Amino acid sequence: MISDFHFLRPFWLIALLVPPVILWMVSRAGDFRNRWKGLIAPHLLDSLIIQPDRRHRYAPAWVLAALLTFAILGAAGPTWKREAPPFVADTASLVIAVDLSPTMDAIDISPSRIERAKLKIHDLLATRNGARTAVVAYAGTAHLVVPLTDDIELIETYTDALATGIMPKPGKDTPAALTMADNLLKRDGTSGTIALLTDGVEPAAAASAKDIESAIVVLGIGTAEGGVVKQSDGSFLAGAGGARLTAKLDVDALKTFGSDTGADVATMTQDDTDVRWLAQRVRTNFAQQTATEGDRWHDLGWWLIAPVALLSALSFRRGWLVRLSAVLLAFHVLSPTSASAFDFADMWLTPDQQGRRAYQQEDYATAAEHFQDPMWKGVALYRAGRYQDAIDAFAAIDTPESWYDQGNALLHLSQFEDAVAAYGKALETQKDWPDAVANLAIAQQLLKQEQDKEQEQEEDPNLKPDSIQFDNKAKKGKAGEVSVAEQTSEMWMKNIQVSPADLMARKFSIEDGGPKP
C-alpha cells in the first residue's frame, strides 16, 4: 500500500511554497524593533516599544498556513489504492458448476439435493441484476449447459431440467468442471467467480484447482447425517452388498479443499443466508480482481475536507464563519427562484455518481438523465426500455461494446438488418466474442424469417383455380377433414419437440463420444 502512494494531481504540490512564505512575511511584519530602529535612538528603543504576546501574534498565521497545507494536499489527490470500475455488481461474471453425480439424488433434504440446488440457483439469479451467468454440469464428465448470458429465463429453463440421469458417465470429476468454468471466463476476457454446488470434492481436485485463475466459492449441498439416494424410477440406490446407500455431505473434504486452494466454503442453509453469502462473495472477488487490474485510482483527498473546515472555523473569531455559512445556506434553500433547482446531491456527487446511485435503485430513467458518459447513459436508457435513445447514446462511441449494445437495442426494435450490421462491426474488432456471435446468428435468423415472409406476401394471391365445386349436401364434410388434418399436423409438431432435459442428455452423450440416448 505504501509503495502505491502517489498524488493524482502533483502539480498542486507547488503551492506548498505559499504557507512558508506567509509565515515568513508575518514574522517580518511583526518585528517592531526592526521597523522603528531607524527612527528611535537605540538606547530609547527598548523602553518605548511594547512587544505583543508572540503566541497570540503568530497563532492566526499558523492556522492559515495549516489550512492552506491541508487544502493543497487534498487538491493534489493523495491515493494509494485503485478504484473498482463502475457497475461492479452488475458486471461480475459467474459460472455455476452443478454436481450431477448420483449422490445428488439423496433425500436428506427435501425434496432432494439436486432439487434444492436448483432452487438456490433461482434465488442466486434473482440477485444478479442482469449480470452474465453460465452453468456447467458435471459428474464423471463436465459439460456446458448455458454459456455466459444475461438471459435469466434461458438459464432457468435449462437449470430446471437438470437431473442426474442426463449425465453420460457416473462419478465426480471436479477438476474437469473447474477447468471448463475457468476457460469460459478466460475466453470472455473478464474476471469472475466459479460457484461450485456439490456434496463433496475428491482429494485430487485440490491439486488441479491451484491452476485455476478465477476465484472459487463452494456451497455444500446436503447434511452431515446423510440420507438414502432415491433414483428417478422411485427405487433406492444400493451399495455393493445390496444395502441401501447412505450419502453424506463430506464436510471435511470441503474444508480441506478450501484450505488447500483458498476457496471460500459454506454449507447450505434453510433460508437465503447462503445465497446472500454467495452473491456477496461474487461481488467481493470481482472487486478485488478488478482493483489490481484497473487504471482508476481512488481519490482520497476528500478526507482532508474535515481539518480544512475545522481550521476555517477557527480562523474567524466568535464563530462568524459558521453563522455566515448557515445564513447563506438558509437563504439559498428558501429562495423561491433557486429552491427548485437546488439539490444537495450536486454539492457532493458528480452527475455520473448520481446516475450510478439511481441505477442501483433501478430508477433507470433518472439515471439516464444524470449520466454524462455515453455508454452508461445508453445502458440506463436500454434498461428503461427507450431503445432508440439508447442507440443514439451508444452511437457516440466507436467501440466493439458500443456496436454490440446497439445491436441488442436494434433487435428490440425489430430492425434486424441493422442489428446484423451492428454485430458485424463489433466482431470486426473483437473476433470470437461468444455473445456477439450468438446474437448475430439470432439476428440473421430473424432477418431471414422476415424476408421469407415478405417474399410470400409478394406472390400473386389472385391465381385462378382450375375448377370450383360446391358441396351443399355435406357442408360439414370438408370442414371436418380440414380440422382433422390441422389437428394431426399439430400433434405431429408437438411430438417432434424435444424437452431441455432430453436435449442436454443427447448433447452430453455426443460430447462424451457415447451412443445417443
N, C-alpha and C positions, 0 to 999 in steps of 0.2 A: 504494500500500500504506500509506504513512504517513497519507494523508488518511482511510483507513478505520479507523485505530487508535481503539479505544474500549474501555470496560470493560463487561462483561456485567452485573456487579453493582456499580455505582458506589457504592452506599450503604456498602460496606465501606471506602471511602477515608476515611470519617470517623474510623475507628480509627487512621489515620496520626498523629493527635494524641497517641496514647499514647506512642510511643517518645521524642519530645522531652520529654514530662513526666517520663518515667523518668530521662532523663539530667539533667534539672534537679534532680530530687529527690536523685539520687546526689551531684551536685555540692554541694548544700546540706548533705547529711548528712556529707560528707567535709570540710567546713570546720571543723576542730578549733579554730582560733583564735577563730572567731565563737562557738562553743559555750562556751568557757571564759573569755572576756574579762570576763564579769560576776562571776566567782568568783576570779580571779587578778589581781593587780596588773599593770598594763600593762608595767612595767619588768622583771617576772619571767616574763611570759608566753612570750616567745621562747625563754628558757632552759629552761623546764620542759616545753614541748610538743615532741614528736618527730613531725615530719610524715612519713607513709608515702610510699613511692615513688608518684608520681602516675600513672605509666604502668601499674603493676600495679593501682592502686586503681580506675581507670576502665575497664580492659580488659573485665571481665565485663559492665559496664553497656553498653558499646558493642556487645559481642557480642549481648547480649539485644535491644538496640534494632535492630540489623541483622536479627536473626532475626525479630522481630515485623514489621519493614518488609516483608521478603520474603514472609512468610506472609500479610500483609494484601493485598499486591499480587496474590498468587496467588489468594486468595479472591475478589478483585474481578473476576477473569476477564478478563485482558487478551486482546485479539484484534484481528486486522487482516485476516483472510481468512474467506470463507464456507465452510461445510461442505457437502460433497456430500450429497444426500439418501440415505436407506437404499436398499439394493438397486440401486445404480447399475449394476453389471454385469448385473443381471437385467432392468432396465427400459430399457436403451439400445436404442431402436428403430433398425432398419437396413432400408434399401431397396437391394436388389441390382439394378443395371441391367446386363443382359447384352446384349452386342453380338451380333446375329444376321445381320450383313452377310455376303455370300458369302465373303469372305476368312477368316471364322472356320472354314471347312472345310479350311483349309490343313493339311497333314500334316507340317509341320516339327517338330512334337512329336507323340508317339504317344498315342492313336490319331489325334486331330485337336485343333485348338484348342478347338472348342466342347465336345468330349467331356471334355477336360482341365478346362475351365472348370466343367463340371457336377460333376466330382469335387471340385474346390476348394470348390464351394458346399456339397456334402455335408460336407466337413471343417469348413467355417465354421459350418454349422448345429449341428454337434456341440459347438461351444464356446459356444453361445448360452444354454444353461441356462434354456430356456423363455422367453427374451426374444422380443419380437414382431419378425417379419421380413416384408418384402414383396418381390416380384420384379416387375421391369419388363423387357420385351424390346423391343429396338428395332433397326431397320435404316433404311429410308427413312422409316418412321413408328415411333411409340412406342406400346406397348400394355401394359395392366396384365395380368399373369399371375396373381398371387396378391396380395390386399390384405394389410395388416398383420395377422398372426396368429401365435399361438404353437404352432400345429399343424405340427410338423416333418414328419410323414408326408405331410400335404397338400402342403406346399411341395415336398418331394422328388418326389412323384408328378408334379407339373407341370413341375418343372425337368428331370427325367429325359426328358421328352417334348420339350424344346426342340430345335429344328433350324432351320437357315437356310431350309429350304423352306416353313415355315409363315408366313413374313412376306409380306404382300401387295405390298410395294414394295421393291425393292433400294435400296442406298445406305447412308448413315450419317448419321442426324440425332441427334447427341449432345445438342444443346440441348433438343430435344423430350423426350428421356428424362430429362434432369436436371430439367426443369420439372415433368414428371409426378411424379417421385420427391419433389421438394420440396413439391409440393401435397399429396401423400399425408401427409407429416409435418405440414404446416400444418393440414390438416383434422382430424388426430388430436390436435392441440394438444400435441404432445410434441417435445422436441428429439431429434435423431437424426443419423445419418450416411448418406450415399449412397455405396455402393461400386460403382465403375464397372469392369466386367470387359470389356476391349476390346483390340483390337490396333492401335488408332490413333485419333486425335482430329483432326477437321477444324479448320482455322485459325479459323473463325468461332465455334467453340464457346466459346473463352475469353471473348469479349465478353459472350455470353449468360450464362455461368456466374457472372459477377460479381454478378448479381442474385439468385443462389441464396442463401438464408439458412442452409441446412443445411450441415454440414461435408461435404467431398468427399474420398474416397480413391480412387486409381486403381491397379488391378492390370493391368499389361500382360501379355497372353497371346500367346505366340509367341516367335520368335527373330529377332535382327537379320539373320541369314543368310537367313531366309525359307524357304519351301517351296511346292510346287505345291498347287493347290486341287483337292481331289478331291470331286466332286459326288455327290449321293445315288444317282445311277444308275451310278456307277463311272467315269464319264468325267472328264476334267480340264478345268478352266475355261481357256479360251483368250482371248488378247487380240485386238485389232483385226486384227492381221496373221495370225492363226491359230496363233501360237506359244503354248505353254502359259504361263499367267500365274503368276509367282512373287510371292507375297505376303510382305512383310517386316514385322516389328514396327517401327513408326515410333517409335523411342525418342526421337528429337529432338523430335517433336511432343508426346509425352507430357511431356517435361521442360519444354518451353515452356508447355504448358497448366498444369503445376504451378506454375511461377514466376509466371505471369500471374494465377492465381486463388488461390494459396495452398494448393492441394490437395496432399495427400501422395501421392507417386507411387512405385511399386515395380514390379518385374517378377517374373514367376512363377518359382518355384524348384522343383527336383525333389522336395524334401522338404516338410515342413509349416511351414517358416520363414515363408513368405509368408502362410499362414493365421493363424499366431500373431501376425504383424505387423498383419494386418487386424483381428483381434479386439482387440488392444491399442489400436489407433487408434480403434476404435469406443468403447471404454470411456473413453479419454482425452478424446475430443471431447465425449462426453456429460457427463463430469465438469466440463470447462471451461465448457460451456454452462450447466449447472445451477448451477455455483458462482456465476455472476453473476446468477442469477435467484432462487435460493432465499433463504429468510429465516432459515436456520440458520447461526450463526456458530461457528467452531471455537474452543473454549476452550483457550487456550494457557497458562493459569495453572499447569498441572501441571508445566511446565518449571522452576518455582521450587521444586519439592519438593527437588531436589538441594542447592541452597545452604541451604535450611532444615534439611535433615537434617545437613549438614556443620556448620553453626553450632550445632545442638543438641548434637552430639557434643563440640564444642569448649567448650560452656558447662559441661561437667562435668569434673572433674579425674580424671586417670588412667583415662579411658575407661569410667567406670562406666555411662554411658548405653548404650554398645554391649553391655557384659556383661549388664546387666539386660534389655535387649531380647532378646538371644539366649536367656537363661534362660526368659523368659516365652513366647517363641515355641516353644521346645522343649517346655515344659510343656503348652502348648495343643495341639501336634501329637500328643504322646504320651499325652495324657489319654484313657482309654478311653471316657469319656462324650461327648467332643466331637470325637474324631478322625474319626468317620464323617460328621459334619456340616460339618467344616472343609473349605473349598475355597479355594485360593489365588486363584482367579479372582474370588471375591467381594470380595477386597481391592482389586482394580484395575478390574473391569469391572462396569457396571450389568447388570441382568437382560436388558435389550434388546440390549446389546452382546454378552452371552454367547449370546443367541439368534441374533443375526446371525452370530456365529462358527460355531455349529453348523449354521446354514442353509447357509453357504458350503461346509461339509464334507458337505452333503447328508444330514445327520442331522436330518431334519425333525421326528421325534418329540421329540428332545431340545430342538430349537429351540422347539417349541410349548410345552414346559414352562417355558422361560425367559422367553419373550416376555410382556410385560405390555400392550403396545399391541394392541388388539383386531384391527386389520387385519393386522398382522404375524403374530399368533397364528393368525388364520384362514388366511392364506396357507400357513403351515407345516403346519397340520392338513390343508389341502387337498392339499398335496404328499405328505403322509403317507398319504393315502387315507382319512382319517377325515372324511368329508364332512358327516355330521350335526353333529359337533363344530365343524367349520369354519363351518357355518351359524349355530350358536349364537354363535360369536365375532363373525362379521360382523354379526349382528343387533344388537350393542351400539351400532352407529353407523348413523345415518340419512344416508347419502351415496349418490350415484349409483354410486360404485365398490363400496360395500358391497352394494347391491342386485344389481349385475351379478355380483359374486362369489357371492352367494347363488344366483343363477340357474344359474351354472355347476355349483355343488355339487348343486343340486336335479336338474339333468339327469343327473348321475351316479347319483342315487338313483331315477331314472325317475319322479320326481314332476313330470310335465310341466306340469300345470295350475298348480302353484305356481311353476314356473320361468317360465312365461309372465307371471304376475303380477309376479314379481321383475324381469324385464327391462322390463316396462311401467313400473314405478316408477323404474327407472334412467333411462328415456327421458323421463319427465315433467320431470326437472330438466335433463338433458343431452341435448337433442334432437340428431338427426343424428349419433349415436355409431355409427360403422360396425360395430364389433364387437357392440354390443348389438343393433343392428338385425338383423345376420346371425344371431346366436344366437336372437333372438326368433322369426325365421322358422323356424329348425330346431325349436325347442321347439313352435311351433304345428303344424308338420307331424307331429311325433311324437305330439302330443296328438290330432290328427285320426285318425292311424292307430290309436291306442289306442281311441278312441271308436268307430271303424268296426268294429274287431274285437269290441268288447263288444256292439255292435248285432247283429252276425252271430250271436254266441253266444246272444242273447236270442230269436232266431227259433225257432219250434217245429220241432225236428228229427224229430218223430214223425208227419209228414203221411203219410196212407195212399196208396200208389201206385194208379194206375188198374188195373193188372194185373201179374201176376208170371208170368214164363215161365222155365223151367229148360231148359238146353241140355246134356243129358247126353252126347249123341253127339259133340259137338265142344267139349270142355271148354277147349281151348286157344284156340279161335277168338276168343272175347270178350277174353281176356287179351291176345292178340296185337294186337287192334285198339286197346285202351287203351294198350298200350305204344308202338305206333306214333304214336298221337295225342300222347302225352306227349312223345315224342322230337321230333316235328315242332314242337310248341309251344316246347320248349326251344331247338331250333335257331333258330327264328324270333326268340325273345327275344335270343339271342346275336348274331344278325345285325343287330339294330337298335341294339346298343350301339355307342357312339362312343368312340374312343380319345382320351386327353387331347390328343394332337397334332392330330387332326382337329378336335376341339372348338375348340382355340385357333386353328387356321387359319381356321375359319369365323367365329369371333368377330372376329378381326383384320380379315378381309376385309369384314365388315359394318361395323365401326367406320371402316374406310377408305373405305367407300362403293362398293367394287368388287363384282363378281359373286361369288356364293357358290361356293367351290371344290367 
